[in-house]
Amino acid sequence: MARRRFWAFLLTMLALDAVMLVAIPFVVPPDPTARLMVFAAVLATIPALAFWLAYRGGFERLGVWSPEVESEDSADDE
């Protein structure tokens, strides 16, 4: 179970990083200093958000994913 949560944490971080790197230039003015400050703030908060989602039950609360639930493939194997 810990390995599933680690992979969920890692994939969540990568996905949030990709989304924010694409979205920030559309939201923040073209000032380089402003963009740098927003990128730094977002990149500092993404690990905390990914940790909450993967390890503190965030995905379960949102009803998206639960590591305790076996997938259908592994249930069919037994």
N, C-alpha and C positions, 0 to 999 in steps of 0.2 A: 504494500500500500504506500509506503514512503517513496518508492521509486515512481509510482504513478503521480503522486503529488509533486515530486520534483520535476517530472516532465511537464506537468500542467503549469507549474510555476515558470519554467523556462520558456515554453511556447507562448504563454500569456505575456511574458516580458517582451519577447521578440515581436509578437503581433501588435502590442501596444506601441512599441518603439516605431514600427513601420507605419502604423496609422498616424501617429503624432508627427513623424518626420514629413509625411505628405500633407497633413492638415494644417500644421502651424504656418507655413508660408502663405496660405490663403486667409488666415485669420489675423496675423500680426502685420503691422505696417512694414514697409520695405526698409526700415532703418536697421542696419546690421547690429547695432548695440541692443536694440529691443529684441531682435530675433535671438541673439546669443543668450540674453537673460531668460527668455521664455524657454528656449531649448534646455538650458541648464536646470531651470525649475522643473520642467516636465520630466527630464531624464533622472532627476533626483527623486521624484515622487512615484515613478512607474514601478520600481522594485517594491515599494511599500504596498502599492495597490495590487500587484501580482501576488505578493505574499499573502495579503488578506484574502484574495480570491482563491488561491490554491490551498493554503494551510489553515485558514481561520474560518472556513465554511462559507465563503462568499459565493462560490458557484452553487452550493447546495441551497443557500437562501434565495438565490435568483432562480433556482429550479433548472439550471442549465446542465449540470454534471455532478455526479457523485462517485468518488473512487470506491466506495463500498459496494456499489451495485455491479454485479458481474455483467460482462457484455454477453450478448446472445451467442457469439461464437464460442466462448469458453463454456457456456452452459450446454451447448449442443454436443461438445466433446465428451462430457461426462455421461 
